[in-house]
Amino acid sequence: MTTFVVRTHWYHPEWCAVALAAGAWASLVVIALAEPGRLLGSPEVHPPLHAASHSAVMAAAMMVPFVLPQVAHVAQHSLWSRRYRAALGYLAGFLAVWTVVATASLVAGGLLVTSLGWRPAIVAGFAVAVAAYVSPARRRLVRQCAMTMPLAPRGWRADRDCVRYGVATGRRCVATCWVLMTAVMIGHGLIVMAAATVFGVLERRRGGDVRRLEGGLVVAGLGLLALALSYGVGGGDPVSPTVPVEHHSH
């Protein structure tokens, strides 16, 4: 056990990001166990403050796994004494971008549900996501997510560079993922969230080398899964979404 901890500390400093994402997923699973409908989906519309907190948790759960190589890069290219500080600075910049975008996506999804109804909104959201995934420019944008930048070795400039690098990665990642994130948030289903996260991680591990048709088909499959699971949710009116009470906040 001691050897495992030492090797992880030396060779895998991105463990801190893994722990952050795992904690976010654990929080979502606990909520889903308390409200089993959250596994399949929910037509609820979040009030602004709840949307922000929910978006922060979802961003940590879904998006942090995408950037584990970048977190490792930041830590390994920083002074030993500040490697975890550098990694956390990068994550702070990355998640700041995604929390804002995810909050806007959650609000936009809520407006779509209110105007169209829950299931039509799911169909519309994933239809747009499929169109985005078959776009010719998307492969180039995904590859740009892996870009690096030089980091100052010490002092406030090093902290600034780590945060700026996280923000830059977040902005590139938003360009490729925000449409699918919005579609997933319309459904609110933990199963679809997990499937979308696995797909995103695999796509990035392949350096964006996923054929447009393949990507479009996977996203379409996620949409069909979200739509099918929505019919397993009892007691929810997809046309008249509910507003969660405050004790459900994350």
C-alpha positions in Angstrom: 0.0 0.0 0.0 2.8 2.4 0.9 4.6 1.6 -2.4 1.3 2.4 -4.3 0.9 5.7 -2.6 4.5 6.7 -3.2 4.4 5.7 -6.9 1.1 7.6 -7.3 2.6 10.7 -5.6 5.7 10.6 -7.8 4.4 9.5 -11.2 0.7 10.4 -11.2 0.2 13.8 -9.6 -3.2 14.0 -11.5 -4.6 11.9 -8.7 -5.9 15.1 -7.1 -8.1 15.7 -10.2 -9.3 12.1 -10.1 -10.2 12.6 -6.5 -12.1 15.8 -7.3 -14.1 14.1 -10.1 -14.8 11.0 -8.0 -16.1 13.2 -5.2 -18.4 15.0 -7.6 -19.7 11.7 -9.0 -20.2 10.4 -5.5 -22.3 13.5 -4.6 -24.5 12.9 -7.7 -24.9 9.2 -6.9 -25.9 10.0 -3.3 -28.6 12.3 -4.6 -29.7 9.7 -7.2 -30.0 7.1 -4.4 -32.2 9.4 -2.4 -34.3 10.2 -5.6 -34.1 7.2 -7.9 -35.7 9.2 -10.7 -32.5 11.2 -11.0 -30.8 8.1 -12.5 -33.2 8.2 -15.5 -33.8 11.9 -15.8 -35.9 14.7 -14.5 -37.9 17.5 -16.1 -37.1 20.0 -13.3 -36.1 23.6 -14.0 -33.5 24.9 -11.6 -33.7 28.4 -10.0 -30.5 30.4 -10.6 -28.6 29.8 -7.4 -29.4 26.1 -7.5 -28.4 26.0 -11.2 -25.0 27.5 -10.3 -24.2 24.9 -7.6 -25.6 22.0 -9.6 -23.5 23.2 -12.6 -20.3 23.3 -10.5 -20.8 19.7 -9.4 -21.7 18.5 -12.9 -18.7 20.3 -14.4 -16.3 18.7 -11.9 -17.8 15.3 -12.6 -18.1 15.4 -16.3 -15.3 17.7 -17.5 -12.4 17.1 -15.2 -11.8 13.5 -16.5 -11.2 15.1 -19.9 -8.1 17.0 -18.8 -6.2 14.5 -16.6 -3.2 14.6 -19.0 -3.1 18.4 -18.8 -3.2 18.3 -15.0 -0.3 15.8 -15.1 1.5 18.1 -17.5 1.1 21.1 -15.3 2.2 19.3 -12.1 5.2 17.6 -13.8 6.5 20.8 -15.4 6.3 22.8 -12.1 8.8 22.9 -9.2 8.3 19.8 -7.0 7.4 22.0 -4.0 4.4 23.5 -5.9 3.3 20.7 -8.2 -0.1 20.3 -6.5 -0.6 24.0 -6.1 0.0 24.3 -9.9 -2.5 21.5 -10.6 -5.1 23.1 -8.4 -4.6 26.4 -10.1 -5.1 24.9 -13.5 -8.3 23.1 -12.3 -9.6 26.4 -10.8 -9.2 28.2 -14.1 -10.7 25.3 -16.1 -13.7 24.8 -13.8 -14.4 28.5 -13.5 -15.0 28.6 -17.3 -17.1 25.4 -17.3 -19.2 26.4 -14.2 -20.2 29.6 -16.0 -21.0 27.8 -19.2 -22.7 24.9 -17.6 -24.9 27.3 -15.6 -25.9 29.1 -18.8 -26.6 25.7 -20.4 -28.7 24.6 -17.6 -30.7 27.8 -17.7 -31.1 27.6 -21.5 -32.2 24.0 -21.2 -34.8 25.0 -18.6 -36.1 27.7 -21.0 -36.3 25.1 -23.8 -38.2 22.6 -21.5 -40.6 25.3 -20.4 -41.4 26.4 -24.0 -41.4 23.0 -25.7 -42.0 20.4 -23.0 -39.4 18.0 -21.6 -39.2 15.3 -24.3 -39.4 17.6 -27.3 -36.6 19.6 -25.7 -34.5 16.5 -25.3 -35.0 15.7 -29.0 -34.2 19.3 -30.0 -31.1 19.5 -27.8 -29.6 16.2 -29.1 -30.5 17.1 -32.7 -28.3 20.2 -32.4 -25.6 18.2 -30.7 -25.5 15.7 -33.6 -25.2 18.5 -36.1 -22.3 19.9 -34.1 -20.5 16.5 -33.9 -20.6 16.0 -37.7 -19.2 19.5 -38.3 -15.9 19.3 -40.3 -14.2 21.7 -38.0 -14.8 19.8 -34.8 -11.8 17.4 -35.1 -9.4 20.3 -35.3 -11.1 21.9 -32.2 -10.8 18.7 -30.2 -7.1 18.5 -31.0 -6.6 22.0 -29.8 -7.8 21.0 -26.4 -4.5 19.2 -25.8 -2.4 22.3 -26.5 0.1 23.4 -23.8 1.7 26.7 -22.9 4.9 27.7 -21.1 4.6 28.1 -17.3 6.7 30.4 -15.1 8.7 28.4 -12.6 7.9 30.3 -9.4 6.1 33.2 -7.7 2.8 34.8 -8.6 3.6 34.5 -12.3 3.6 30.7 -12.0 0.1 30.8 -10.3 -1.1 33.2 -13.0 0.2 30.9 -15.8 -1.5 27.8 -14.3 -4.8 29.5 -14.0 -4.5 31.0 -17.5 -3.7 27.7 -18.9 -6.8 26.2 -17.2 -8.9 29.0 -18.6 -7.5 28.6 -22.1 -8.1 24.8 -22.0 -11.6 25.4 -20.7 -12.5 27.8 -23.5 -11.2 25.3 -26.2 -13.1 22.5 -24.5 -16.3 24.6 -24.4 -16.1 25.1 -28.2 -16.3 21.3 -28.6 -18.6 20.2 -25.8 -21.1 22.9 -24.8 -23.9 21.7 -27.2 -23.8 18.1 -25.9 -23.5 19.4 -22.3 -26.7 21.4 -22.8 -28.5 18.4 -24.3 -27.4 16.2 -21.4 -28.6 18.8 -18.8 -32.0 18.9 -20.4 -32.4 15.2 -19.6 -30.9 15.5 -16.1 -30.2 11.7 -16.2 -27.2 10.4 -14.3 -26.9 7.4 -16.7 -26.7 9.6 -19.8 -24.3 11.9 -18.0 -22.0 9.0 -17.3 -22.2 7.7 -20.8 -21.5 11.1 -22.3 -18.4 11.5 -20.0 -17.0 8.1 -21.1 -17.5 9.0 -24.7 -15.8 12.4 -24.3 -12.8 10.8 -22.5 -12.4 8.1 -25.1 -12.6 10.7 -27.9 -9.8 12.8 -26.3 -7.7 9.7 -25.7 -7.8 9.2 -29.4 -6.7 12.7 -30.0 -10.0 13.7 -31.6 -9.4 11.0 -34.3 -13.1 10.0 -34.3 -14.9 10.0 -37.6 -17.7 12.5 -37.9 -20.3 9.9 -38.7 -19.2 7.8 -35.7 -19.4 10.7 -33.4 -22.8 11.8 -34.7 -24.1 8.2 -34.3 -22.9 8.0 -30.7 -24.5 11.4 -29.8 -27.7 10.3 -31.5 -27.6 7.1 -29.5 -27.2 9.1 -26.3 -30.2 11.2 -27.3 -32.3 8.0 -27.9 -31.1 6.7 -24.5 -32.2 9.9 -22.8 -35.5 9.9 -24.5 -36.1 6.2 -23.7 -35.2 6.7 -20.0 -37.5 9.7 -19.7 -40.5 7.3 -20.2 -39.3 5.4 -17.1 -39.7 8.5 -14.9 -43.0 8.4 -13.0 -44.9 11.3 -11.6 -43.3 14.0 -13.7 -45.1 16.1 -16.3 -42.6 16.9 -19.1 -44.7 19.9 -20.1 -44.9 21.5 -16.6 -41.4 21.1 -15.1 -41.0 21.1 -11.4 -38.7 23.4 -9.3 -36.6 21.6 -6.8 -36.8 22.6 -3.1 -33.8 24.0 -1.5 -32.8 20.9 0.5 -32.0 19.2 -2.8 -29.1 21.6 -3.5 -25.7 20.0 -3.9 
